Amino acid sequence: MNKRIDFHIHSLFSDGELLPSEIARRAEVLGHETIAITDHVDSSNLDTIPKVIKAIEDINNNWDINVIAGAEITHAPVEIIDKLGKEARNQGAELIIVHGETLVEPVAKGTNLASVNSSEVDILAHPGLITPEEVEIAKENNITLELSGRKGHSLANGHVAKLATEINADLIINTDTHSPDDLITFEKAKKIGLGAGLNEEDTLKALIDNPKKIMKKSNIKF
């Protein structure tokens, strides 16, 4: 039985509803092997990352689930995305996501381009109507593009999947979890990939191979 990997989850340290421990427990019960807690950050709250790390250390030492400390750079000025990524890593974040140019929020134009050009970024989340040129850069820089399970953000999944498949850029399927009901099983995540137009092989790659590729690139234990 395949286990779920989800690298986009928010706790109450940003706008999520749950403590890191409850997130981990619920994810474990749903069949997750690895999750990342990636709370929203900008220059104002990078100091929350060590607090999340403290909880994660206790979880990883006692439960049968691997939890990674990350951060999602959100609605920040385009000019400081790379700087924020560096600062988040200095605070202990092992995984850096950027809140991409989703169709349902007024994300600053240029966020996608700045993100795929940053050596600090691992995943560009829900990138909306990302351009072929931006997908090419993401591929060159080993930055993974997200297909989202979240309402609204998922509207451009088909567009993202089509371009990534044509250009052979890496994809990942994340939930952008904020509440308990947002966590999903492996089978539900698989349906999201297939629904976006991926074939079976590419869907499994997005669910299994590419998350592990990200962890290997960042020297994250798994």
ABEGO torsion letter per residue (X at the ends): XBBBBBABBBBAABABABBAAAAAAAAAAAGBABBBBBBBBBAAAAAAAAAAAAAAAAAAAABBBBBBBBBBBBGBBAAAAAAAAAAAAAAGBABBBBBBBBAABBBBBGAAAAAAABAABABBBGAEBBBAAAAAAAAAAGBBBBBBABBGAAAAAAAAAAAAAAAGBBBBBBAGBABAAABBBAAAAAAAAAAAGBBAAAAAAAAAAAAAAAAAAAGBBX
